[in-house]
Structure formats: structure tokens, C-alpha cells
């Protein structure tokens, strides 16, 4: 089974606006290749970005950066957890305050089975 994990850095500025840095991928695929950034776009122009070993989203628990397309209600980027936990637990967002960036101290977001 692939050891592929995504992380997203989240920052909030003084006005309360949330910024996300590009998804970073860690780990390797079963064939030894590097776990890498993937992206899909729907007919509205909305995008889903994740780390994976193929151009289709993995079935297992993983983090997704969702950006709505033009005309899609909501209009803001969001980070969600998708997929299933192989054993038991629920795929949940984990936030660790540790990231530093131009907007100040932020957090690193990941998903794991809990």
C-alpha cells in the first residue's frame, strides 16, 4: 500500500482572511515513484487537489483542497478530508499550529483516521 500523505499550510491574516499554501506531498507510491500533487476539474471549473499516485483520487483517507468554480455558491477555498479508513475510525482533519509564513504563524492541516 502506498505511503502518500498531503499537507496544507493555513494562515489567517489580521483581518481574518484565510490563506492556503499549495498542497505539499510526502511519501512514495507502491512502484517506488514519488507521491505527487494531482488535480481534477469539473464542468463548473471547480478543482480538487490531492496527493496521490494516480490521476484519480485515492479511496483511502486523504486531504483535499477544494476551489469552487465561477458561479458555484460559497466561492471560497476549503480543505476537506475524503475517503475511507481501512480499519476503523473516521477520516478527520487534524490541525497542528506550527507553520510560519509571510502572514505569521499558521497551522499545518492533514487528515487521518481517528
C-alpha positions in Angstrom: 0.0 0.0 0.0 1.3 3.5 -0.9 2.7 5.7 1.8 1.4 9.0 0.3 0.4 11.9 2.5 -0.7 15.5 1.8 -0.2 18.6 4.0 -1.6 22.1 3.6 -0.4 25.2 5.4 -3.2 27.5 6.6 -2.6 31.1 7.6 -5.1 33.8 8.8 -4.2 37.4 8.4 -5.1 40.3 10.8 -8.4 40.9 9.0 -9.4 37.2 9.5 -8.9 36.2 5.8 -7.8 32.6 5.4 -4.9 31.7 3.0 -3.8 28.3 2.0 -0.4 27.4 0.6 -0.1 24.9 -2.2 -0.5 21.3 -1.1 2.7 19.5 -0.3 3.1 15.8 -0.8 5.3 13.3 1.2 6.0 9.6 0.7 6.3 7.1 -2.1 4.0 5.0 -4.2 4.0 1.2 -4.4 6.1 1.3 -7.5 8.7 3.4 -5.8 7.8 6.7 -7.6 7.3 9.9 -5.6 3.9 10.7 -4.2 2.8 13.8 -6.2 0.3 16.6 -6.4 -2.8 15.7 -8.5 -5.8 17.9 -9.7 -9.2 17.3 -11.2 -11.6 19.9 -12.6 -15.3 19.6 -13.1 -17.7 21.1 -15.7 -18.2 24.2 -13.4 -14.4 24.8 -13.2 -14.2 23.7 -9.6 -11.0 22.0 -8.7 -10.0 19.3 -6.3 -6.3 18.9 -5.4 -4.8 16.0 -3.5 -1.6 14.0 -3.2 -1.6 10.6 -4.9 0.0 8.0 -7.1 -2.6 8.3 -9.9 -4.8 10.9 -11.5 -7.8 9.5 -9.8 -8.4 10.3 -6.1 -7.4 7.5 -3.7 -10.0 5.6 -1.9 -8.2 5.9 1.5 -8.3 8.8 3.8 -6.7 11.9 2.3 -6.7 15.7 2.4 -8.3 17.7 -0.5 -8.0 21.4 -1.3 -11.3 22.4 -3.0 -11.6 25.6 -5.0 -15.1 26.4 -6.3 -15.5 27.4 -10.0 -17.1 30.6 -11.2 -20.8 30.8 -10.3 -20.6 28.0 -7.7 -22.2 29.1 -4.4 -19.9 29.7 -1.5 -17.0 30.9 -3.6 -14.2 30.2 -1.0 -11.5 27.6 -1.0 -11.9 24.9 1.7 -9.9 22.0 3.0 -11.8 18.7 3.4 -11.0 15.1 4.3 -12.2 12.5 1.8 -12.0 8.7 1.5 -12.4 5.8 3.9 -10.5 4.4 6.8 -9.2 0.9 6.0 -9.6 -0.4 9.6 -11.8 1.5 12.0 -12.3 5.2 12.6 -13.4 8.2 10.6 -11.3 10.3 8.2 -10.9 13.6 10.1 -9.0 16.9 9.8 -6.0 17.3 12.1 -4.7 20.8 12.7 -1.2 21.4 14.2 -0.1 25.0 14.9 3.5 25.2 13.7 3.7 26.7 10.2 5.4 30.1 9.7 4.9 32.3 6.6 4.6 35.8 5.4 1.2 36.2 7.2 2.7 35.0 10.5 2.3 31.7 12.4 -0.3 29.3 11.0 -1.2 25.7 11.1 -0.5 22.5 9.1 -3.6 20.6 8.1 -3.6 16.8 7.5 -6.2 14.1 7.5 -6.1 10.8 9.5 -8.3 8.0 10.7 -9.5 8.6 14.3 
